[in-house]
Amino acid sequence: MNEQQDLKKLQTKLLSVCEESGLVIKFEVDEYELEPTQEDTFTALRDMNPNCAVAVGIKDYYMQRIFMLDQVGTNQYHFVEVSQDYMHISQVSQASDGIWDFYEIETRPGENW
């Protein structure tokens, strides 16, 4: 598989992981959709992790979260969820029934935007 196909596969997996968030998930955003500090955070995370699927979660026209998914093994992924006040880092895997299992590794407080 080439890099573009791998990225599309990861993006599909990320959509599946985030489907219960209640947010609109977008991989590309228009300039007007994010505040400058939000855009900086999103762009930095995407640029620092070119082999990962990175998306924003939007609700009521405002960005609520940034999500990132990286495949680390067969059906094993690192999932990062960033909000304004924290960052959750988890290992996730998808069971045969399609349900995602989350194993939280770390939570980091902070001002992310």
N, C-alpha and C positions, 0 to 999 in steps of 0.2 A: 504494500500500500504506500502511496506517496504521502507527503506531509499534509497536503490539502485534504485528502480523504481521511487521514488520521484526525485532523482537527475537526472536520465535520462529524465524525463518529463521536469524538469527545463532547462536542456541542450538543449532540442528540442526547448523550448520557447526562450532561449537565441539566438540560431541560427536564429530564425525567427525575433527577434528584430534587430539583426545585419546584416541581409541579404543585406541591402542597403549600407553598409559601403564600399563595394568594396574590403574588406580584406578577406584573407583566415582565417577562424576561427578554432582554434585548442584548444582542452581541455587538451591534453597531448603534451608536447614538448620534443624534444631530447635536451640533454645538449649543443650540438653545435649550436642550433638555437637561443639562447639568450646570450647576454652579461651577465657577473656575476651580475651586479646591476639589470638588467632586471629580471633575474631569481630570485634574492632575493625578488624583489617586487611582482612578480607573486606568488612565493611560500608563502610569508607572507600573502598575501591577501587570498589565497586559504586555508591556515592553520587556519587563524583567522575566517574564515567563512565556516565551514565544511558542512553546510546545504544549501549552495549557489552554483549555477553553475558559475564557473570562467573559462574564456578562454582568449587566446591571439589572436589578429588580426595581421596577417603578410602580408606584401606587399613587393615585390622585395627582398625576403629573410630576411627582417628585421622586427622586432616587432614594430608595430606602436601604438597599444593600448592593454590595458587589460580591459576586460568586466566582469561584475558580475551581476547576477540576483538572487533576493531573493523574494519568494512569501510571501506577508504580509496579504493577504486576498483573497476572492474569486475573481479571475481575477484581482487582484491588486498586483503589483510587485514593488520592488525598483530596479532600474537599475543604475549601476555605470560604468562610462567610464573613464579610466585613461590613460592619455598620458604622455609624458615626462614633459610637462609644466603645466598641469592642471588635475583636477578631477571634472567631472560633476556628480551630484547626481540627479536622477529624479524618479518620480513615473510614472509607465506606466501601461496601461491596453489595452487589445486587444478587439476591436469592433467585432461585429458579422460578419463583412465582412473580418476579418483577419488583418485589418490595426491597427497598434499600435498607441496609443495616448500617447504623452509625456508631462509631467508636471514637468518642471525643479524646483527642490527644492533649489539647491545650486551649485555654482561653486567655487572650491578652487584652486587658483594658487599654484605652487610649483615645485620643482625639484623632480620628482618621480623616476628617474633613470639616 
